[in-house]
Amino acid sequence: MTHDLSRALTGVSGILATPFDEAGEIAPDLQRAIVDRAVDAGVHVLTANGNTGEFYSLTLDEAMAMVHASGAHIDDRVPMVAGVGRGVRDAQALAEASGLAGASALMIHQPPDPFVAPRGLVHYVEAVREAGDGLPLILYLRNDAIGTDAIRALCAVEGVVGVKWATPNPMKLKAAMAACPDHITWTGGLAEVWAPAFYAVGARGFTSGLINVWPERSVAINTALEGGDYEEARALIAEMQVFEDIRAEDQGGANVPGVKAALQLMGEDCGAARPPAAWPLSDSQMRRLTAFMTGAGLLS
């Protein structure tokens, strides 16, 4: 199937969790139920090897196995975006594997290397492009301190079609959008709670970890924002805000644990979150999460 990627990116980009078994090994088959629920709810894009998928805790072999498994689960029903990153050789190897797994695009994690030169980032993206054999590229931007000029240079790399903006700086986003080519799709990369602010300066769509648990709510929020109904979007977000509040705790270390604990409560145990995540959740976090899940009607 040929997907309209640009249009899909204006919707919900769901970031899939990576399941583990009791021994802590990847358990790809457990992801199938998550994928089916998200697709049935109308989620527009699904991402393998994103941060909610614990990308940085996976070995290269595990990341390759997960993108192949996710591709099989998705089965071309929606576009699959595949996360690639870390050392440039690993990123290239994963880009090649992701293409073979059926990825519609590659999402390039911004390198966490302490010695990153803005011009070196351009070379990094170009190297991934070459390995990706023509797959469209989406930049995952978590540090806007590189500056607007550097962002402009990155967006000028052949094949870059989108940016997932994951810094809480809407005005810097606005400046970057004005400086870059018109064909770039700018997507909010800080999930539902930041989506209205990013929409207000011209972004479209947003990433979501909530889709692993409650995809219908994510789609409803996107529908409201796409229709310009900010009041409805804010009301829908308010009812899931506690979920994102919990995930933001422990300096963000409760992000994946929040998702995996919710899946456990639903009877879909996908294992623990690997260190250095904040696993297990604290008693207080679990009480609030259980109350949220109960109130949302997500527990049988």
C-alpha positions as CSV (number, residue, x, y, z in Angstrom):
1,M,0.0,0.0,0.0
2,T,1.2,3.5,-0.8
3,H,0.7,5.8,2.2
4,D,0.4,9.6,2.2
5,L,3.2,10.2,4.8
6,S,2.9,13.9,4.9
7,R,-0.8,13.7,5.7
8,A,-0.3,10.9,8.2
9,L,2.2,13.0,10.1
10,T,-0.5,15.6,10.8
11,G,-2.3,12.9,12.8
12,V,-1.2,10.9,15.8
13,S,2.3,9.4,15.7
14,G,2.1,6.5,18.2
15,I,5.4,5.4,19.8
16,L,5.2,1.7,20.4
17,A,6.4,0.1,23.7
18,T,9.0,-2.7,23.5
19,P,7.8,-5.7,25.5
20,F,10.1,-7.8,27.6
21,D,9.6,-11.3,29.2
22,E,10.2,-12.3,32.8
23,A,13.9,-12.8,32.0
24,G,14.2,-9.3,30.6
25,E,14.5,-10.4,27.0
26,I,12.5,-8.8,24.2
27,A,9.2,-10.4,23.6
28,P,8.0,-9.0,20.3
29,D,4.8,-11.1,20.1
30,L,3.4,-9.2,23.0
31,Q,3.4,-6.0,21.0
32,R,0.8,-7.3,18.5
33,A,-2.2,-6.5,20.8
34,I,-0.9,-2.9,21.2
35,V,-0.6,-2.4,17.5
36,D,-4.0,-3.9,16.7
37,R,-5.7,-1.6,19.3
38,A,-3.9,1.5,17.9
39,V,-4.7,0.7,14.3
40,D,-8.4,-0.1,15.1
41,A,-8.6,3.2,17.0
42,G,-7.4,5.2,14.0
43,V,-3.9,6.1,15.0
44,H,-2.2,7.5,11.8
45,V,1.4,6.5,12.2
46,L,3.2,3.9,14.4
47,T,6.8,4.2,15.4
48,A,9.2,1.4,16.2
49,N,12.4,2.1,18.2
50,G,11.2,5.4,19.6
51,N,12.0,6.6,23.2
52,T,8.8,5.0,24.5
53,G,10.2,1.8,22.9
54,E,13.3,2.1,25.2
55,F,15.5,2.6,22.1
56,Y,18.6,3.5,24.2
57,S,18.3,0.4,26.3
58,L,18.2,-2.0,23.3
59,T,21.2,-3.6,21.7
60,L,21.5,-3.1,18.0
61,D,20.4,-6.7,17.4
62,E,17.3,-6.2,19.6
63,A,16.4,-2.9,17.8
64,M,16.7,-4.7,14.5
65,A,14.5,-7.6,15.8
66,M,11.9,-5.1,17.1
67,V,11.6,-3.1,13.8
68,H,11.0,-6.3,11.9
69,A,8.4,-7.5,14.5
70,S,6.6,-4.1,14.4
71,G,6.6,-4.2,10.6
72,A,5.0,-7.6,10.7
73,H,2.4,-6.5,13.3
74,I,1.5,-3.3,11.5
75,D,1.3,-5.2,8.2
76,D,1.2,-2.0,6.1
77,R,-2.1,-0.9,7.6
78,V,-0.6,2.4,8.5
79,P,2.8,3.9,7.8
80,M,5.6,2.6,10.1
81,V,8.3,5.1,11.1
82,A,11.5,3.5,12.3
83,G,13.8,5.1,14.8
84,V,17.5,5.0,14.1
85,G,20.4,6.5,16.1
86,R,23.4,6.2,18.4
87,G,26.8,5.8,16.7
88,V,26.6,6.6,13.0
89,R,27.6,3.0,12.0
90,D,24.8,1.6,14.2
91,A,22.4,4.2,12.8
92,Q,23.3,3.2,9.2
93,A,22.9,-0.5,10.0
94,L,19.5,0.1,11.6
95,A,18.4,2.3,8.7
96,E,19.1,-0.5,6.3
97,A,17.3,-3.1,8.4
98,S,14.3,-0.7,8.9
99,G,13.9,-0.4,5.1
100,L,13.9,-4.2,4.8
101,A,11.3,-4.3,7.6
102,G,8.9,-2.2,5.6
103,A,9.5,1.3,7.2
104,S,7.8,4.2,5.4
105,A,10.3,6.6,6.9
106,L,13.2,6.9,9.3
107,M,13.1,8.9,12.4
108,I,16.7,10.1,13.3
109,H,17.2,10.4,17.0
110,Q,19.3,13.5,17.8
111,P,22.6,12.1,18.9
112,P,23.2,12.5,22.7
113,D,27.0,12.5,22.2
114,P,28.5,15.3,24.4
115,F,30.7,16.5,21.5
116,V,28.1,17.2,18.7
117,A,29.0,19.9,16.1
118,P,26.0,21.4,14.3
119,R,27.8,20.8,11.0
120,G,28.6,17.2,12.1
121,L,24.9,16.6,12.6
122,V,24.4,17.4,8.9
123,H,27.0,14.8,8.0
124,Y,25.3,12.3,10.4
125,V,21.9,12.8,8.7
126,E,23.5,12.5,5.2
127,A,25.1,9.2,6.3
128,V,21.8,7.8,7.5
129,R,20.1,9.0,4.2
130,E,22.6,7.0,2.2
131,A,22.1,3.8,4.2
132,G,18.3,4.3,4.1
133,D,18.3,4.0,0.3
134,G,15.9,6.8,-0.3
135,L,13.5,6.5,2.6
136,P,12.1,9.8,3.8
137,L,13.8,11.2,6.9
138,I,12.2,12.7,10.0
139,L,14.4,14.6,12.4
140,Y,13.7,14.0,16.1
141,L,14.8,17.3,17.7
142,R,15.2,17.2,21.5
143,N,17.8,20.0,21.8
144,D,17.1,23.3,20.1
145,A,20.2,24.9,21.5
146,I,21.9,24.0,18.2
147,G,20.2,27.1,16.8
148,T,17.9,28.0,14.0
149,D,20.8,28.1,11.4
150,A,21.7,24.5,12.2
151,I,18.1,23.4,12.1
152,R,17.8,25.1,8.7
153,A,20.8,23.2,7.4
154,L,19.5,19.9,8.7
155,C,16.1,20.5,7.0
156,A,17.9,21.3,3.7
157,V,19.4,17.8,3.6
158,E,17.9,15.8,0.7
159,G,15.1,13.5,1.9
160,V,14.2,15.3,5.1
161,V,10.4,15.6,5.1
162,G,9.5,16.2,8.8
163,V,10.7,17.3,12.2
164,K,9.4,16.0,15.5
165,W,9.9,19.0,17.8
166,A,10.5,17.8,21.3
167,T,11.5,20.9,23.2
168,P,9.1,23.1,25.3
169,N,9.9,26.2,23.2
170,P,7.0,27.1,20.9
171,M,8.6,30.4,19.8
172,K,11.8,28.7,18.8
173,L,9.7,26.2,16.8
174,K,8.0,29.2,15.1
175,A,11.3,30.6,14.2
176,A,12.6,27.3,12.8
177,M,9.5,26.8,10.8
178,A,9.9,30.2,9.2
179,A,13.5,29.5,8.3
180,C,13.0,26.1,6.7
181,P,11.6,24.8,3.5
182,D,7.8,24.7,3.1
183,H,7.6,21.0,2.4
184,I,8.7,20.1,6.0
185,T,5.9,18.7,8.3
186,W,6.4,20.0,11.8
187,T,5.0,17.6,14.4
188,G,4.7,18.1,18.2
189,G,7.1,15.7,19.8
190,L,6.0,16.2,23.4
191,A,2.8,14.3,23.3
192,E,-0.8,15.5,23.9
193,V,-0.3,18.0,26.6
194,W,2.0,20.2,24.5
195,A,0.1,19.8,21.3
196,P,-2.2,22.8,21.6
197,A,0.8,25.2,22.1
198,F,2.6,23.7,19.1
199,Y,-0.5,23.9,17.0
200,A,-0.9,27.5,17.9
201,V,2.4,28.4,16.1
202,G,1.7,26.2,13.1
203,A,2.7,22.6,13.9
204,R,0.5,19.7,13.0
205,G,0.0,16.3,14.7
206,F,1.8,15.0,17.7
207,T,3.6,12.0,19.1
208,S,2.0,9.8,21.7
209,G,2.9,7.1,24.2
210,L,-0.7,7.1,25.4
211,I,-1.7,5.1,22.3
212,N,-0.3,2.0,23.9
213,V,-3.1,2.2,26.4
214,W,-5.8,4.6,25.3
215,P,-5.4,5.3,21.6
216,E,-9.0,6.5,21.1
217,R,-8.3,9.5,23.4
218,S,-5.2,10.5,21.4
219,V,-7.2,10.3,18.1
220,A,-10.0,12.4,19.6
221,I,-7.5,15.1,20.7
222,N,-6.0,15.2,17.3
223,T,-9.4,15.4,15.6
224,A,-10.3,18.4,17.8
225,L,-7.0,20.2,17.1
226,E,-7.3,19.5,13.3
227,G,-10.8,21.0,13.5
228,G,-9.5,24.1,15.3
229,D,-11.5,23.2,18.5
230,Y,-9.0,24.1,21.1
231,E,-11.6,24.1,23.9
232,E,-12.5,20.5,23.2
233,A,-8.9,19.5,22.9
234,R,-8.0,21.1,26.2
235,A,-11.0,19.3,27.9
236,L,-9.9,15.9,26.5
237,I,-6.3,16.5,27.5
238,A,-7.3,17.5,31.1
239,E,-8.9,14.1,31.5
240,M,-5.6,12.3,30.7
241,Q,-3.2,14.9,32.1
242,V,-2.4,12.8,35.2
243,F,-1.0,10.1,33.0
244,E,1.5,12.4,31.5
245,D,2.2,14.0,34.8
246,I,3.2,10.7,36.2
247,R,5.4,9.9,33.2
248,A,7.2,13.2,33.6
249,E,8.3,12.5,37.1
250,D,11.7,11.2,38.2
251,Q,13.2,13.7,35.6
252,G,11.3,11.9,32.9
253,G,12.5,8.5,34.1
254,A,8.9,7.4,34.8
255,N,7.9,7.8,31.1
256,V,8.1,4.2,30.0
257,P,7.3,2.8,33.4
258,G,4.1,4.7,33.3
259,V,3.1,3.0,30.1
260,K,4.2,-0.4,31.1
261,A,2.5,-0.2,34.5
262,A,-0.7,0.8,32.8
263,L,-0.4,-2.2,30.4
264,Q,0.1,-4.5,33.4
265,L,-3.1,-3.1,35.0
266,M,-4.9,-3.8,31.8
267,G,-3.8,-7.5,31.9
268,E,-1.2,-7.0,29.1
269,D,2.1,-7.4,31.0
270,C,4.9,-6.2,28.8
271,G,7.6,-6.6,31.4
272,A,9.7,-4.2,33.3
273,A,11.3,-1.0,32.0
274,R,15.1,-1.5,31.8
275,P,17.5,0.6,33.9
276,P,18.0,3.5,34.2
277,A,14.2,4.0,34.0
278,A,12.3,4.5,37.3
279,W,11.0,1.0,37.6
280,P,8.9,0.0,39.4
281,L,6.6,3.1,39.9
282,S,6.3,4.3,43.5
283,D,3.3,3.5,45.6
284,S,2.0,7.1,45.1
285,Q,2.5,6.9,41.3
286,M,0.7,3.5,41.2
287,R,-2.3,4.9,43.2
288,R,-2.7,7.8,40.9
289,L,-2.2,5.7,37.8
290,T,-4.8,3.1,39.0
291,A,-7.3,5.9,39.8
292,F,-6.8,7.4,36.3
293,M,-7.2,4.0,34.6
294,T,-10.3,3.3,36.6
295,G,-11.8,6.7,35.9
296,A,-11.1,6.4,32.2
297,G,-12.9,3.0,32.1
298,L,-9.7,1.2,31.0
299,L,-9.8,-1.5,33.6
300,S,-12.3,-4.4,33.3
